[in-house]
Amino acid sequence: MIREPAEATLSGVGTVQIPLGVLAEAGLSPGAAVVVYSDGDGRIIVRRKSDTIRELLETGTL
């Protein structure tokens, strides 16, 4: 559920700054280790690295 949508723009080198409010809602802070992957057309998933590793070990899938 998206609580506080915020606009961001991709830079010429493919970086995007995620607003601090969005990070806070997701329970992330600047400097957090994350895993990023595509979830289809127009969707990018950003997850805590530790959550991704734990799920992979528990289920064998992401």
PDB file of N, CA, C and O in Angstrom:
ATOM      1  N   MET A   1       0.842  -1.173   0.000  1.00  0.00           N
ATOM      2  CA  MET A   1       0.000   0.000   0.000  1.00  0.00           C
ATOM      3  C   MET A   1       0.890   1.239   0.000  1.00  0.00           C
ATOM      4  O   MET A   1       1.781   1.369   0.839  1.00  0.00           O
ATOM      5  N   ILE A   2       0.652   2.124  -0.919  1.00  0.00           N
ATOM      6  CA  ILE A   2       1.401   3.367  -1.001  1.00  0.00           C
ATOM      7  C   ILE A   2       0.696   4.398  -0.142  1.00  0.00           C
ATOM      8  O   ILE A   2      -0.452   4.749  -0.415  1.00  0.00           O
ATOM      9  N   ARG A   3       1.364   4.891   0.895  1.00  0.00           N
ATOM     10  CA  ARG A   3       0.751   5.867   1.796  1.00  0.00           C
ATOM     11  C   ARG A   3       1.049   7.288   1.372  1.00  0.00           C
ATOM     12  O   ARG A   3       0.147   8.126   1.333  1.00  0.00           O
ATOM     13  N   GLU A   4       2.295   7.571   1.054  1.00  0.00           N
ATOM     14  CA  GLU A   4       2.701   8.920   0.691  1.00  0.00           C
ATOM     15  C   GLU A   4       3.495   8.869  -0.605  1.00  0.00           C
ATOM     16  O   GLU A   4       4.725   8.826  -0.564  1.00  0.00           O
ATOM     17  N   PRO A   5       2.823   8.872  -1.760  1.00  0.00           N
ATOM     18  CA  PRO A   5       3.581   8.837  -3.016  1.00  0.00           C
ATOM     19  C   PRO A   5       4.425  10.093  -3.162  1.00  0.00           C
ATOM     20  O   PRO A   5       4.034  11.170  -2.712  1.00  0.00           O
ATOM     21  N   ALA A   6       5.564   9.953  -3.782  1.00  0.00           N
ATOM     22  CA  ALA A   6       6.462  11.076  -4.016  1.00  0.00           C
ATOM     23  C   ALA A   6       7.064  10.914  -5.406  1.00  0.00           C
ATOM     24  O   ALA A   6       7.289   9.795  -5.865  1.00  0.00           O
ATOM     25  N   GLU A   7       7.318  12.012  -6.059  1.00  0.00           N
ATOM     26  CA  GLU A   7       7.890  11.977  -7.394  1.00  0.00           C
ATOM     27  C   GLU A   7       9.406  11.969  -7.316  1.00  0.00           C
ATOM     28  O   GLU A   7      10.001  12.628  -6.464  1.00  0.00           O
ATOM     29  N   ALA A   8      10.018  11.221  -8.207  1.00  0.00           N
ATOM     30  CA  ALA A   8      11.476  11.185  -8.326  1.00  0.00           C
ATOM     31  C   ALA A   8      11.806  11.096  -9.810  1.00  0.00           C
ATOM     32  O   ALA A   8      10.966  10.684 -10.610  1.00  0.00           O
ATOM     33  N   THR A   9      13.010  11.475 -10.176  1.00  0.00           N
ATOM     34  CA  THR A   9      13.430  11.467 -11.571  1.00  0.00           C
ATOM     35  C   THR A   9      14.723  10.680 -11.712  1.00  0.00           C
ATOM     36  O   THR A   9      15.645  10.831 -10.910  1.00  0.00           O
ATOM     37  N   LEU A  10      14.782   9.843 -12.734  1.00  0.00           N
ATOM     38  CA  LEU A  10      16.011   9.108 -13.028  1.00  0.00           C
ATOM     39  C   LEU A  10      17.031  10.056 -13.627  1.00  0.00           C
ATOM     40  O   LEU A  10      16.697  10.863 -14.494  1.00  0.00           O
ATOM     41  N   SER A  11      18.270   9.964 -13.171  1.00  0.00           N
ATOM     42  CA  SER A  11      19.336  10.801 -13.731  1.00  0.00           C
ATOM     43  C   SER A  11      19.833  10.186 -15.033  1.00  0.00           C
ATOM     44  O   SER A  11      19.414   9.094 -15.415  1.00  0.00           O
ATOM     45  N   GLY A  12      20.704  10.877 -15.691  1.00  0.00           N
ATOM     46  CA  GLY A  12      21.274  10.395 -16.940  1.00  0.00           C
ATOM     47  C   GLY A  12      22.101   9.134 -16.792  1.00  0.00           C
ATOM     48  O   GLY A  12      22.332   8.426 -17.772  1.00  0.00           O
ATOM     49  N   VAL A  13      22.551   8.844 -15.578  1.00  0.00           N
ATOM     50  CA  VAL A  13      23.327   7.617 -15.342  1.00  0.00           C
ATOM     51  C   VAL A  13      22.494   6.544 -14.644  1.00  0.00           C
ATOM     52  O   VAL A  13      23.032   5.530 -14.202  1.00  0.00           O
ATOM     53  N   GLY A  14      21.182   6.766 -14.544  1.00  0.00           N
ATOM     54  CA  GLY A  14      20.287   5.746 -14.007  1.00  0.00           C
ATOM     55  C   GLY A  14      20.086   5.763 -12.512  1.00  0.00           C
ATOM     56  O   GLY A  14      19.526   4.815 -11.962  1.00  0.00           O
ATOM     57  N   THR A  15      20.523   6.809 -11.832  1.00  0.00           N
ATOM     58  CA  THR A  15      20.303   6.871 -10.391  1.00  0.00           C
ATOM     59  C   THR A  15      19.017   7.631 -10.089  1.00  0.00           C
ATOM     60  O   THR A  15      18.568   8.470 -10.869  1.00  0.00           O
ATOM     61  N   VAL A  16      18.443   7.315  -8.944  1.00  0.00           N
ATOM     62  CA  VAL A  16      17.250   8.010  -8.484  1.00  0.00           C
ATOM     63  C   VAL A  16      17.392   8.244  -6.985  1.00  0.00           C
ATOM     64  O   VAL A  16      17.849   7.362  -6.258  1.00  0.00           O
ATOM     65  N   GLN A  17      17.004   9.419  -6.526  1.00  0.00           N
ATOM     66  CA  GLN A  17      17.022   9.698  -5.091  1.00  0.00           C
ATOM     67  C   GLN A  17      15.644   9.392  -4.537  1.00  0.00           C
ATOM     68  O   GLN A  17      14.647   9.970  -4.971  1.00  0.00           O
ATOM     69  N   ILE A  18      15.591   8.480  -3.576  1.00  0.00           N
ATOM     70  CA  ILE A  18      14.327   8.107  -2.955  1.00  0.00           C
ATOM     71  C   ILE A  18      14.074   9.070  -1.796  1.00  0.00           C
ATOM     72  O   ILE A  18      14.919   9.194  -0.909  1.00  0.00           O
ATOM     73  N   PRO A  19      12.941   9.745  -1.786  1.00  0.00           N
ATOM     74  CA  PRO A  19      12.654  10.702  -0.711  1.00  0.00           C
ATOM     75  C   PRO A  19      12.708  10.045   0.666  1.00  0.00           C
ATOM     76  O   PRO A  19      12.311   8.891   0.827  1.00  0.00           O
ATOM     77  N   LEU A  20      13.206  10.792   1.662  1.00  0.00           N
ATOM     78  CA  LEU A  20      13.360  10.258   3.012  1.00  0.00           C
ATOM     79  C   LEU A  20      12.047   9.753   3.597  1.00  0.00           C
ATOM     80  O   LEU A  20      12.052   8.764   4.330  1.00  0.00           O
ATOM     81  N   GLY A  21      10.926  10.398   3.299  1.00  0.00           N
ATOM     82  CA  GLY A  21       9.632   9.946   3.804  1.00  0.00           C
ATOM     83  C   GLY A  21       9.273   8.558   3.303  1.00  0.00           C
ATOM     84  O   GLY A  21       8.732   7.743   4.050  1.00  0.00           O
ATOM     85  N   VAL A  22       9.573   8.288   2.042  1.00  0.00           N
ATOM     86  CA  VAL A  22       9.307   6.967   1.469  1.00  0.00           C
ATOM     87  C   VAL A  22      10.204   5.929   2.131  1.00  0.00           C
ATOM     88  O   VAL A  22       9.751   4.836   2.469  1.00  0.00           O
ATOM     89  N   LEU A  23      11.476   6.271   2.316  1.00  0.00           N
ATOM     90  CA  LEU A  23      12.386   5.352   2.998  1.00  0.00           C
ATOM     91  C   LEU A  23      11.912   5.057   4.416  1.00  0.00           C
ATOM     92  O   LEU A  23      11.927   3.907   4.857  1.00  0.00           O
ATOM     93  N   ALA A  24      11.494   6.096   5.124  1.00  0.00           N
ATOM     94  CA  ALA A  24      11.026   5.910   6.499  1.00  0.00           C
ATOM     95  C   ALA A  24       9.804   5.007   6.549  1.00  0.00           C
ATOM     96  O   ALA A  24       9.721   4.132   7.410  1.00  0.00           O
ATOM     97  N   GLU A  25       8.847   5.205   5.635  1.00  0.00           N
ATOM     98  CA  GLU A  25       7.653   4.350   5.606  1.00  0.00           C
ATOM     99  C   GLU A  25       8.014   2.896   5.348  1.00  0.00           C
ATOM    100  O   GLU A  25       7.347   1.986   5.839  1.00  0.00           O
ATOM    101  N   ALA A  26       9.082   2.682   4.569  1.00  0.00           N
ATOM    102  CA  ALA A  26       9.508   1.323   4.250  1.00  0.00           C
ATOM    103  C   ALA A  26      10.418   0.734   5.323  1.00  0.00           C
ATOM    104  O   ALA A  26      10.815  -0.429   5.239  1.00  0.00           O
ATOM    105  N   GLY A  27      10.747   1.540   6.332  1.00  0.00           N
ATOM    106  CA  GLY A  27      11.623   1.053   7.384  1.00  0.00           C
ATOM    107  C   GLY A  27      13.082   1.007   6.967  1.00  0.00           C
ATOM    108  O   GLY A  27      13.866   0.245   7.532  1.00  0.00           O
ATOM    109  N   LEU A  28      13.454   1.818   5.980  1.00  0.00           N
ATOM    110  CA  LEU A  28      14.827   1.875   5.503  1.00  0.00           C
ATOM    111  C   LEU A  28      15.438   3.214   5.880  1.00  0.00           C
ATOM    112  O   LEU A  28      14.725   4.196   6.088  1.00  0.00           O
ATOM    113  N   SER A  29      16.751   3.247   5.965  1.00  0.00           N
ATOM    114  CA  SER A  29      17.441   4.502   6.246  1.00  0.00           C
ATOM    115  C   SER A  29      18.579   4.649   5.254  1.00  0.00           C
ATOM    116  O   SER A  29      19.036   3.659   4.682  1.00  0.00           O
ATOM    117  N   PRO A  30      19.045   5.887   5.041  1.00  0.00           N
ATOM    118  CA  PRO A  30      20.173   6.085   4.138  1.00  0.00           C
ATOM    119  C   PRO A  30      21.352   5.195   4.548  1.00  0.00           C
ATOM    120  O   PRO A  30      21.674   5.088   5.731  1.00  0.00           O
ATOM    121  N   GLY A  31      21.974   4.577   3.586  1.00  0.00           N
ATOM    122  CA  GLY A  31      23.096   3.680   3.848  1.00  0.00           C
ATOM    123  C   GLY A  31      22.701   2.224   4.025  1.00  0.00           C
ATOM    124  O   GLY A  31      23.572   1.361   4.138  1.00  0.00           O
ATOM    125  N   ALA A  32      21.390   1.930   4.052  1.00  0.00           N
ATOM    126  CA  ALA A  32      20.933   0.544   4.221  1.00  0.00           C
ATOM    127  C   ALA A  32      21.356  -0.299   3.017  1.00  0.00           C
ATOM    128  O   ALA A  32      21.342   0.180   1.882  1.00  0.00           O
ATOM    129  N   ALA A  33      21.726  -1.536   3.265  1.00  0.00           N
ATOM    130  CA  ALA A  33      22.058  -2.470   2.190  1.00  0.00           C
ATOM    131  C   ALA A  33      20.751  -2.997   1.595  1.00  0.00           C
ATOM    132  O   ALA A  33      19.915  -3.550   2.309  1.00  0.00           O
ATOM    133  N   VAL A  34      20.583  -2.821   0.288  1.00  0.00           N
ATOM    134  CA  VAL A  34      19.362  -3.253  -0.379  1.00  0.00           C
ATOM    135  C   VAL A  34      19.691  -4.072  -1.628  1.00  0.00           C
ATOM    136  O   VAL A  34      20.807  -4.029  -2.145  1.00  0.00           O
ATOM    137  N   VAL A  35      18.701  -4.809  -2.091  1.00  0.00           N
ATOM    138  CA  VAL A  35      18.764  -5.547  -3.347  1.00  0.00           C
ATOM    139  C   VAL A  35      17.707  -4.933  -4.254  1.00  0.00           C
ATOM    140  O   VAL A  35      16.584  -4.681  -3.816  1.00  0.00           O
ATOM    141  N   VAL A  36      18.053  -4.693  -5.506  1.00  0.00           N
ATOM    142  CA  VAL A  36      17.157  -4.053  -6.463  1.00  0.00           C
ATOM    143  C   VAL A  36      16.978  -4.980  -7.652  1.00  0.00           C
ATOM    144  O   VAL A  36      17.954  -5.505  -8.187  1.00  0.00           O
ATOM    145  N   TYR A  37      15.707  -5.187  -8.077  1.00  0.00           N
ATOM    146  CA  TYR A  37      15.467  -5.992  -9.270  1.00  0.00           C
ATOM    147  C   TYR A  37      14.176  -5.562  -9.942  1.00  0.00           C
ATOM    148  O   TYR A  37      13.319  -4.925  -9.329  1.00  0.00           O
ATOM    149  N   SER A  38      14.051  -5.920 -11.206  1.00  0.00           N
ATOM    150  CA  SER A  38      12.870  -5.576 -11.989  1.00  0.00           C
ATOM    151  C   SER A  38      11.750  -6.563 -11.694  1.00  0.00           C
ATOM    152  O   SER A  38      11.989  -7.758 -11.517  1.00  0.00           O
ATOM    153  N   ASP A  39      10.535  -6.052 -11.645  1.00  0.00           N
ATOM    154  CA  ASP A  39       9.341  -6.890 -11.458  1.00  0.00           C
ATOM    155  C   ASP A  39       8.398  -6.690 -12.645  1.00  0.00           C
ATOM    156  O   ASP A  39       7.176  -6.703 -12.497  1.00  0.00           O
ATOM    157  N   GLY A  40       8.985  -6.509 -13.807  1.00  0.00           N
ATOM    158  CA  GLY A  40       8.176  -6.340 -15.009  1.00  0.00           C
ATOM    159  C   GLY A  40       8.181  -4.907 -15.495  1.00  0.00           C
ATOM    160  O   GLY A  40       8.938  -4.069 -15.003  1.00  0.00           O
ATOM    161  N   ASP A  41       7.341  -4.643 -16.451  1.00  0.00           N
ATOM    162  CA  ASP A  41       7.282  -3.358 -17.130  1.00  0.00           C
ATOM    163  C   ASP A  41       6.971  -2.219 -16.167  1.00  0.00           C
ATOM    164  O   ASP A  41       5.870  -2.146 -15.623  1.00  0.00           O
ATOM    165  N   GLY A  42       7.937  -1.332 -15.958  1.00  0.00           N
ATOM    166  CA  GLY A  42       7.722  -0.148 -15.136  1.00  0.00           C
ATOM    167  C   GLY A  42       7.776  -0.364 -13.645  1.00  0.00           C
ATOM    168  O   GLY A  42       7.439   0.542 -12.884  1.00  0.00           O
ATOM    169  N   ARG A  43       8.194  -1.548 -13.199  1.00  0.00           N
ATOM    170  CA  ARG A  43       8.224  -1.828 -11.759  1.00  0.00           C
ATOM    171  C   ARG A  43       9.626  -2.223 -11.328  1.00  0.00           C
ATOM    172  O   ARG A  43      10.256  -3.084 -11.943  1.00  0.00           O
ATOM    173  N   ILE A  44      10.107  -1.592 -10.273  1.00  0.00           N
ATOM    174  CA  ILE A  44      11.406  -1.921  -9.691  1.00  0.00           C
ATOM    175  C   ILE A  44      11.187  -2.177  -8.204  1.00  0.00           C
ATOM    176  O   ILE A  44      10.526  -1.394  -7.522  1.00  0.00           O
ATOM    177  N   ILE A  45      11.738  -3.264  -7.716  1.00  0.00           N
ATOM    178  CA  ILE A  45      11.605  -3.646  -6.313  1.00  0.00           C
ATOM    179  C   ILE A  45      12.910  -3.310  -5.592  1.00  0.00           C
ATOM    180  O   ILE A  45      13.996  -3.623  -6.081  1.00  0.00           O
ATOM    181  N   VAL A  46      12.796  -2.679  -4.443  1.00  0.00           N
ATOM    182  CA  VAL A  46      13.941  -2.392  -3.576  1.00  0.00           C
ATOM    183  C   VAL A  46      13.638  -3.064  -2.243  1.00  0.00           C
ATOM    184  O   VAL A  46      12.653  -2.734  -1.583  1.00  0.00           O
ATOM    185  N   ARG A  47      14.494  -4.012  -1.847  1.00  0.00           N
ATOM    186  CA  ARG A  47      14.262  -4.752  -0.601  1.00  0.00           C
ATOM    187  C   ARG A  47      15.514  -4.735   0.263  1.00  0.00           C
ATOM    188  O   ARG A  47      16.634  -4.636  -0.239  1.00  0.00           O
ATOM    189  N   ARG A  48      15.302  -4.832   1.576  1.00  0.00           N
ATOM    190  CA  ARG A  48      16.454  -4.989   2.475  1.00  0.00           C
ATOM    191  C   ARG A  48      17.217  -6.240   2.050  1.00  0.00           C
ATOM    192  O   ARG A  48      16.623  -7.278   1.762  1.00  0.00           O
ATOM    193  N   LYS A  49      18.522  -6.124   2.018  1.00  0.00           N
ATOM    194  CA  LYS A  49      19.345  -7.269   1.646  1.00  0.00           C
ATOM    195  C   LYS A  49      19.123  -8.426   2.611  1.00  0.00           C
ATOM    196  O   LYS A  49      19.031  -9.579   2.189  1.00  0.00           O
ATOM    197  N   SER A  50      19.036  -8.124   3.908  1.00  0.00           N
ATOM    198  CA  SER A  50      18.859  -9.189   4.905  1.00  0.00           C
ATOM    199  C   SER A  50      17.520  -9.910   4.726  1.00  0.00           C
ATOM    200  O   SER A  50      17.451 -11.125   4.912  1.00  0.00           O
ATOM    201  N   ASP A  51      16.453  -9.183   4.368  1.00  0.00           N
ATOM    202  CA  ASP A  51      15.147  -9.820   4.133  1.00  0.00           C
ATOM    203  C   ASP A  51      15.209 -10.736   2.922  1.00  0.00           C
ATOM    204  O   ASP A  51      14.657 -11.836   2.937  1.00  0.00           O
ATOM    205  N   THR A  52      15.881 -10.278   1.874  1.00  0.00           N
ATOM    206  CA  THR A  52      15.984 -11.061   0.647  1.00  0.00           C
ATOM    207  C   THR A  52      16.753 -12.346   0.890  1.00  0.00           C
ATOM    208  O   THR A  52      16.340 -13.416   0.443  1.00  0.00           O
ATOM    209  N   ILE A  53      17.869 -12.242   1.596  1.00  0.00           N
ATOM    210  CA  ILE A  53      18.679 -13.428   1.885  1.00  0.00           C
ATOM    211  C   ILE A  53      17.904 -14.399   2.760  1.00  0.00           C
ATOM    212  O   ILE A  53      17.916 -15.604   2.509  1.00  0.00           O
ATOM    213  N   ARG A  54      17.222 -13.881   3.794  1.00  0.00           N
ATOM    214  CA  ARG A  54      16.441 -14.743   4.685  1.00  0.00           C
ATOM    215  C   ARG A  54      15.347 -15.478   3.915  1.00  0.00           C
ATOM    216  O   ARG A  54      15.168 -16.681   4.106  1.00  0.00           O
ATOM    217  N   GLU A  55      14.615 -14.780   3.049  1.00  0.00           N
ATOM    218  CA  GLU A  55      13.543 -15.416   2.279  1.00  0.00           C
ATOM    219  C   GLU A  55      14.108 -16.471   1.330  1.00  0.00           C
ATOM    220  O   GLU A  55      13.530 -17.546   1.173  1.00  0.00           O
ATOM    221  N   LEU A  56      15.221 -16.162   0.709  1.00  0.00           N
ATOM    222  CA  LEU A  56      15.845 -17.129  -0.195  1.00  0.00           C
ATOM    223  C   LEU A  56      16.243 -18.394   0.548  1.00  0.00           C
ATOM    224  O   LEU A  56      16.039 -19.499   0.046  1.00  0.00           O
ATOM    225  N   LEU A  57      16.807 -18.241   1.735  1.00  0.00           N
ATOM    226  CA  LEU A  57      17.203 -19.410   2.528  1.00  0.00           C
ATOM    227  C   LEU A  57      16.004 -20.207   3.015  1.00  0.00           C
ATOM    228  O   LEU A  57      16.053 -21.437   3.051  1.00  0.00           O
ATOM    229  N   GLU A  58      14.920 -19.518   3.394  1.00  0.00           N
ATOM    230  CA  GLU A  58      13.731 -20.189   3.918  1.00  0.00           C
ATOM    231  C   GLU A  58      12.914 -20.886   2.837  1.00  0.00           C
ATOM    232  O   GLU A  58      12.411 -21.988   3.051  1.00  0.00           O
ATOM    233  N   THR A  59      12.779 -20.247   1.674  1.00  0.00           N
ATOM    234  CA  THR A  59      11.870 -20.775   0.654  1.00  0.00           C
ATOM    235  C   THR A  59      12.568 -21.241  -0.605  1.00  0.00           C
ATOM    236  O   THR A  59      11.996 -21.998  -1.390  1.00  0.00           O
ATOM    237  N   GLY A  60      13.777 -20.806  -0.804  1.00  0.00           N
ATOM    238  CA  GLY A  60      14.482 -21.148  -2.047  1.00  0.00           C
ATOM    239  C   GLY A  60      14.066 -20.288  -3.219  1.00  0.00           C
ATOM    240  O   GLY A  60      14.540 -20.494  -4.336  1.00  0.00           O
ATOM    241  N   THR A  61      13.168 -19.303  -2.978  1.00  0.00           N
ATOM    242  CA  THR A  61      12.724 -18.390  -4.050  1.00  0.00           C
ATOM    243  C   THR A  61      12.622 -16.984  -3.507  1.00  0.00           C
ATOM    244  O   THR A  61      12.576 -16.766  -2.296  1.00  0.00           O
ATOM    245  N   LEU A  62      12.587 -16.030  -4.427  1.00  0.00           N
ATOM    246  CA  LEU A  62      12.397 -14.636  -4.042  1.00  0.00           C
ATOM    247  C   LEU A  62      10.962 -14.242  -4.204  1.00  0.00           C
ATOM    248  O   LEU A  62      10.601 -13.098  -3.928  1.00  0.00           O
TER     249      LEU A  62
END
